Amino acid sequence: MFNKEIHQILIPDMLPIHFGLIIGVFENHGYRTKLLRSRERVVVDEGLKHVHNDTCYPALLVIGQFMDALKSGEYDPDKTAVMISQTGGGCRASNYLFLLKKALSKDFPQIPVLSINFSGLQKEQGFSVTLPMFIELIHAALYGDLLMSCYNRARTYEITPGEAAKTLARWEKTLQKSFADGSFLKTKTHYRRILDDFAAIKMKPFDKPKVGIVGEIYVKYSPLANNHLEDFLISQGVEPIVPAFLDFCMYCAVNTVNDGIIYGGRDFKSMLFKTAYNILYKKSKEMAQLIKEQGVFEPPHDFEELRREADRLIHQGVKMGEGWLIPAEMAALCHSGVSNIVVAQPFGCLPNHIVGRGMNRVIQENFRNANIVAVDYDPGATKVNQENRLKLMLANIKT
């Protein structure tokens, strides 16, 4: 059984900036954590020893990252736990818990497996997300989105290489401390200071083409999964535009609300998620307004506009995987002038092949200027082939 006084929690890396803040939240509540940053091929090879290559690529990477860390000898198995987050949808991702437990069962059966989910997949004694922690996690997502947006633009145009990375590192430390002293709640103050600090970086004119990144949640954000997609796009002379992580959180919340509307029986759960959605949406709007006022960086999409885009293209009842969110993000990107889009997806990810690759024709019928490429990521796909597909898209880039 998990004991916070004994166990250190290993957390797989998905969003490098966001998760750096999230572990600060856990530390503030007495949990000792370690964010696994390993991104070498050994992670894939280790994953293939425990997960079939036809199984979801993110599961293979997450489990491979855990097993690589545990076999390194750096961690005492009797004092270590592992943690994953899950949405609990109708796809292979719902099997992560069981695949991870199976991988651990032979050599590390004593290691507790913690799951952060709101689908009732598992509750581990000794660990829980309290209301204060939940509030802090929401703010970690907000700050992470702002830092991600500012950092991507600043490092694309910075005159002195590395200046954006230094500003990012400074703010990561500042925000981690803010969760310990409670100052994280001064959001407007922090937002303005972050925007001003990144805007103070000497940058070239913002004249490079933009490329949006959408797709399956893990592959979309994880440098390990997408072979450092954002870095590659910047190296090719374009600015990567990555939708906010909070959009996915709101997507999950509103889907529960929609279930009550579509299937009837609005219960306490749907009302609770409606309240959570309203809070998240209000917070997102507040941050977007300050970004617009400052005028240097790109604000996140208005989520209600995303929902309206979804209603034009696909029903909001289509919610397996990233569901209606992917075509809605593609449409919102096109509306904002970002007509070049990469759809990053695990090979064989049925939900994302349907709503990602499968919606390309519909997007292109509605947005004649759309230049879309779907890129599959799996253990057998080579980085060269993936980059060649991206280069073909970039050769037809549209501004």
Residue pairs with C-beta under 8 A, 6 or more apart in sequence:
1 112
1 124
1 125
1 126
2 81
2 112
2 114
2 124
2 125
2 126
2 127
3 126
4 30
4 31
4 32
4 126
4 127
6 79
7 32
7 79
7 80
7 81
7 112
8 32
8 33
8 34
8 75
8 79
8 80
8 81
9 26
9 31
9 32
9 33
9 34
9 80
9 81
9 82
9 83
9 114
10 33
10 34
10 36
10 66
10 69
10 70
10 75
10 80
10 81
10 82
10 83
11 19
11 22
11 23
11 33
11 34
11 35
11 36
11 83
12 36
12 61
12 62
12 65
12 66
12 84
13 19
13 35
13 36
13 37
13 39
13 65
13 222
13 223
13 224
14 217
14 218
14 221
14 222
15 144
15 148
15 221
15 222
15 245
16 37
16 223
17 144
17 147
17 148
17 151
17 168
17 172
18 140
18 141
18 144
18 145
18 148
18 245
19 35
20 35
20 172
20 176
21 140
21 143
21 144
21 172
21 175
21 176
21 179
22 137
22 140
22 144
23 33
23 34
23 35
24 140
24 175
24 176
24 177
24 179
24 180
25 133
25 136
25 137
25 140
25 179
26 33
26 133
27 33
27 176
27 180
28 136
28 179
28 180
29 130
29 132
29 133
31 127
34 75
36 65
36 66
36 69
38 65
38 68
38 69
38 224
39 223
39 224
39 228
42 68
43 61
43 64
43 65
43 68
43 224
44 60
44 61
44 64
44 379
45 64
46 64
46 65
46 67
46 68
46 71
47 59
47 60
47 61
47 62
47 63
47 64
47 65
47 67
47 379
48 60
48 64
48 379
49 67
50 63
50 64
50 67
50 99
50 102
50 103
51 59
51 60
51 63
51 64
51 99
51 103
53 60
53 378
53 379
53 380
54 348
55 92
55 95
55 99
56 91
56 92
56 93
56 95
56 96
56 346
56 348
56 349
57 219
57 225
57 346
57 347
57 349
57 377
57 378
57 379
58 93
58 216
58 218
58 219
58 222
58 225
58 346
59 92
59 93
59 95
59 96
59 99
59 100
60 379
61 218
61 222
61 224
61 225
62 84
62 96
62 100
62 218
63 96
63 99
63 100
63 103
65 224
66 82
66 100
66 103
66 104
67 103
69 75
70 77
70 80
70 104
70 107
70 108
70 111
71 107
77 108
77 110
77 111
78 110
80 111
81 111
81 112
81 113
81 114
82 100
82 104
82 111
82 112
82 113
82 114
83 113
83 114
83 115
83 116
84 96
84 97
84 100
84 113
84 114
84 115
84 116
85 115
85 116
85 117
86 93
86 94
86 96
86 97
86 115
86 116
86 117
86 119
86 121
87 93
87 117
87 119
87 252
88 94
88 117
88 118
88 119
88 120
88 121
89 319
89 320
89 321
89 351
90 320
90 351
91 320
91 321
91 349
91 350
91 351
92 349
93 321
94 121
97 113
97 115
97 121
97 122
100 113
101 113
104 111
104 113
112 124
112 126
113 122
113 124
114 124
114 127
115 121
115 122
115 124
116 129
118 252
129 137
136 179
136 184
138 249
138 279
138 280
138 283
139 179
139 184
139 185
139 187
140 175
140 179
141 245
141 246
141 249
142 187
142 246
142 283
142 284
142 287
143 175
143 184
143 190
143 194
144 245
145 244
145 245
145 246
145 287
145 300
146 191
146 194
146 195
146 287
146 291
147 168
147 171
147 172
147 194
148 242
148 244
148 245
149 242
149 244
149 291
149 297
149 298
149 300
150 194
150 195
150 198
150 297
151 164
151 165
151 167
151 168
151 198
152 230
152 234
152 239
152 240
152 241
152 242
153 198
153 203
153 206
153 239
153 296
153 297
153 298
154 163
154 164
154 167
154 198
154 201
154 203
155 164
155 165
155 234
156 208
156 234
156 238
156 239
156 240
157 203
157 204
157 205
157 206
157 208
157 239
158 164
158 201
158 202
158 203
158 204
159 202
159 203
159 204
160 201
160 202
163 201
163 202
164 198
164 201
167 197
167 198
167 201
170 197
171 194
171 197
175 184
175 190
177 183
178 184
178 186
178 190
183 190
184 190
187 283
187 286
187 287
188 286
188 290
191 287
191 290
191 291
192 290
192 294
195 290
195 291
195 294
195 296
195 297
196 294
198 296
198 297
199 294
199 296
199 297
206 239
208 237
208 238
208 239
209 237
209 238
209 239
209 340
209 397
209 398
209 399
210 238
210 239
210 240
210 241
210 337
210 338
210 340
211 233
211 238
211 239
211 240
211 241
211 338
211 340
211 341
211 342
211 393
211 394
211 397
212 240
212 241
212 242
212 243
212 329
212 330
212 333
212 338
212 340
212 341
212 342
213 220
213 229
213 230
213 233
213 240
213 241
213 242
213 243
213 341
213 342
213 344
214 220
214 243
214 326
214 329
214 330
214 333
214 341
214 342
214 343
214 344
214 356
215 322
215 326
215 342
215 343
215 344
215 345
215 352
215 356
216 321
216 322
216 344
216 345
216 346
216 349
216 352
216 356
217 248
217 322
218 225
218 346
219 225
219 226
219 344
219 345
219 346
219 377
220 226
220 242
220 344
221 242
221 245
223 229
223 230
223 231
225 344
225 346
225 377
226 344
226 375
226 377
227 377
227 383
227 386
227 387
229 240
229 342
229 344
229 390
230 240
230 242
232 387
232 390
233 239
233 240
233 342
233 390
234 240
236 390
236 391
236 394
238 340
238 394
238 397
241 298
241 333
241 338
243 300
243 301
243 329
243 332
243 333
244 284
244 300
244 301
246 280
246 283
246 284
246 300
247 284
247 300
247 301
247 303
247 306
247 325
247 329
248 322
248 325
249 280
250 277
250 280
250 281
250 284
250 303
251 322
251 323
251 325
253 273
253 274
253 276
253 277
253 280
254 273
254 277
254 307
254 316
255 316
255 319
255 323
256 269
256 270
256 273
257 270
257 273
257 274
257 277
258 316
258 317
258 319
259 270
260 266
260 267
260 270
262 317
281 303
281 304
284 300
284 302
284 303
285 302
287 299
287 300
288 299
288 300
288 302
289 299
291 297
291 298
291 299
291 300
292 299
301 329
301 332
301 336
305 332
306 325
306 328
306 329
306 332
307 316
307 328
309 327
309 328
309 331
309 332
309 335
310 316
310 324
310 325
310 327
310 328
312 331
312 366
313 324
313 327
313 328
313 331
313 359
313 362
313 363
313 366
314 324
314 327
314 328
314 355
314 359
314 362
315 324
316 324
318 324
318 355
320 350
320 351
320 354
321 349
321 350
321 351
321 352
321 355
322 351
322 352
322 355
322 356
323 351
323 355
324 355
325 355
326 343
326 352
326 355
326 356
326 359
327 355
327 359
327 362
327 363
330 341
330 343
330 359
330 363
330 370
330 372
331 363
331 366
331 367
333 339
333 341
334 341
334 363
334 366
334 367
334 369
334 370
335 367
339 367
339 369
339 370
339 371
339 398
340 371
340 372
340 393
340 394
340 397
340 398
341 370
341 371
341 372
341 373
342 372
342 373
342 375
342 390
342 393
343 352
343 356
343 357
343 360
343 372
343 373
343 374
343 375
344 375
344 377
345 352
345 353
345 356
345 357
345 374
345 375
345 376
345 377
346 352
346 376
346 377
346 378
347 376
347 377
347 378
347 380
347 381
348 378
356 374
357 374
360 372
360 374
363 370
363 372
364 370
364 372
369 398
371 393
371 396
371 397
371 398
372 393
373 389
373 390
373 392
373 393
375 386
375 389
375 390
376 386
377 386
